């Protein structure tokens, strides 16, 4: 039987998505752990499997590039952003797995 551990890293000001994900039970044969920081930390990014970054209050281009340079190749980067925050990131979107456009309802998060 296999077991897969997923390390989540939440970056930016706290968002309800972070709490929602932390509250979800892992699927069978999976376990989760979580780390968080307001500003991107390269050490935490290097250990992550999934990175969710809330762009509000950040320097989006600088902070996304910091995460991209530090995260492992296998990691998935998901951005939580207002539509206006996406355009300045056009030069680094190839490394982004997904963008969740804010605001998000609780149903969308589930």
Buried (B, 14 or more C-beta within 10 A) or exposed (E): EEEEEBBBBBBBEEBBBBEBBEEEEEEEEEEBEBBBEEEBBEEBBBBBBBBBBBBEEBEBBEBBBBBBEBBEEEBBBBBBBEEEBBEEBEEBEEBBEEBBEBEBEEEEBE
